[in-house]
Amino acid sequence: MPRLPRIAKAVAAVALPLLWANRALPALGLDIRGRTAANAAFATAYAAVFHGRPNWRSAQGFRVGLLAGAVVTAGYAAALTVPATRRHFADLADRGPDVSTTEWAALHIPVGTVYSEELVYRATLTPLLEDALGRPGTWLGALSFGLAHIQPARAAGDPVPGTVAVTAAAGYLFDHLRRHTGSTTAPAFLHLALNAGGALTPRIARHLTGERPTVE
């Protein structure tokens, strides 16, 4: 089979994750365990088809990623020491899935979210777009990452424009770390710290204040 022209390949590479995240995956109606398995399988296949370059074993990726993740974790910990901030976190609605906190933090966030998204976007899509388009490919990769969160935002009742903007900005930051280190490991550690901290900090705050969670 002849190779697709570079631009056509880039269009397909952008479209597939968007269709997966906003259409196909929600249509499957899977529980959290099924979504984690499906996301990981899709990401692995996508990276194989489009020749992803994660470079997971990079020593610099580990160093930079651990440092970035430690800074974020320290920020969450510091926030919990401030009574007003701790109260704010405690008052947030509990959006946790129907699994234990340990399973959520140890499996579904690292595999279903971080591994899957970093392999698709930082390891595969953005490098492909940069090869095809140059520097504009970086911006398009970040925007694609933001647009992939449209349906998740709707399902959670979050404002779609704000969610797209924030996740696109995060994607651009993650891509900066990937370019700086030549590895997807660095943004993966930062991504993990942000998501795990955001998920667990409200639960820790409620434990510290003795409050019951508000469930949406």
Summary of the structure (lengths in Angstrom):
residues: 216
radius of gyration: 17.8
end to end distance: 50.0
largest distance: 62.9
contacts: 711
relative contact order: 0.18
helix: 80%
strand: 2%
